Amino acid sequence: MTVIIRKFLNKVFRDKLGRVVIWQNPNLPLWGWITSVLAGIVVKSSPTRSAISQFGMAALFTWAYLEIRSGITLFRRIIGVIVMIVIIYGLFKAS
């Protein structure tokens, strides 16, 4: 049983070269989302805050799409799918 689990974990967390990859430096869309979260804390104006929030969600959606399409490991692709599902669910729930 442990061999099966080990093979599964290797498939999820290792890249094509066999390196374990869980964390990478944030790319531009993720930095955009982080910046919008921080700006949303500082800005008190409701219309401006709403625009910042929309920009942040667009940046996070872009990040999730890029992870799904070209994530270096299966783990990162799964995280991209989860984030995209949560964003889409939030859009439908809000309307």
Beta strands, then each sheet from edge to edge (+ up, - down):
end
